[in-house]
Amino acid sequence: MSARLSNIGFLTFDWNKRSSLHRTLLIGIAVAGVLLYVGGKVKIYQIGYRIESLKKEKQELERANRSLRIEASSLSSPARIEEIAIKRLGMVRPAKENVVMVRRKEEKGDSPSPIPGIK
C-alpha cells in the first residue's frame, strides 16, 4: 500500500487517494448545501422586501384613486355643470311651459327609468 502518514502534534492522518476523494466530495457537498441554504435565505429576504414595497405602492395608488374619485364626483356634480352652462356658455333655464316630460310605456319586466331610452 502506498499510504502516507502525517503527524500533526498528537494526530496522525492517513492521506491516500481514496480518502482524499471522499474528503473533497464531502467538502463540496457541504459547501453546496451552505450555498443553497444562504441563497434561499437571500431570496426570501428579497421577496419580503418586494412585498413591502408593493404594499406601499398599493396604499399610494388607493389614496390616489380615492382622491381622483372625489375630484371626479365634484367635477360631474349637476350644480357645477349648471354653473358652467350659465356662466361660461351663456345658457339659460327654459321656462316651465317649454319643458315637456316624456314618459315611456313600461313593458313587462322593465323597471321605470327617469331617462328616456335607458332601461
Residue, then its C-alpha position, 0 to 999 in steps of 0.5 A: m500500500s502506498a499510504r502516507l502518514s502525517n503527524i500533526g502534534f498528537l494526530t496522525f492522518d492517513w492521506n491516500k487517494r481514496s480518502s482524499l476523494h471522499r474528503t473533497l466530495l464531502i467538502g463540496i457537498a457541504v459547501a453546496g448545501v451552505l450555498l443553497y441554504v444562504g441563497g434561499k435565505v437571500k431570496i426570501y429576504q428579497i421577496g419580503y422586501r418586494i412585498e413591502s414595497l408593493k404594499k406601499e405602492k398599493q396604499e399610494l395608488e388607493r389614496a390616489n384613486r380615492s382622491l381622483r374619485i372625489e375630484a371626479s364626483s365634484l367635477s360631474s356634480p349637476a350644480r357645477i355643470e349648471e354653473i358652467a352652462i350659465k356662466r361660461l356658455g351663456m345658457v339659460r333655464p327654459a321656462k316651465e311651459n317649454v319643458v315637456m316630460v316624456r314618459r315611456k310605456e313600461e313593458k313587462g319586466d322593465s323597471p321605470s327609468p327617469i331617462p328616456g331610452i335607458k332601461 
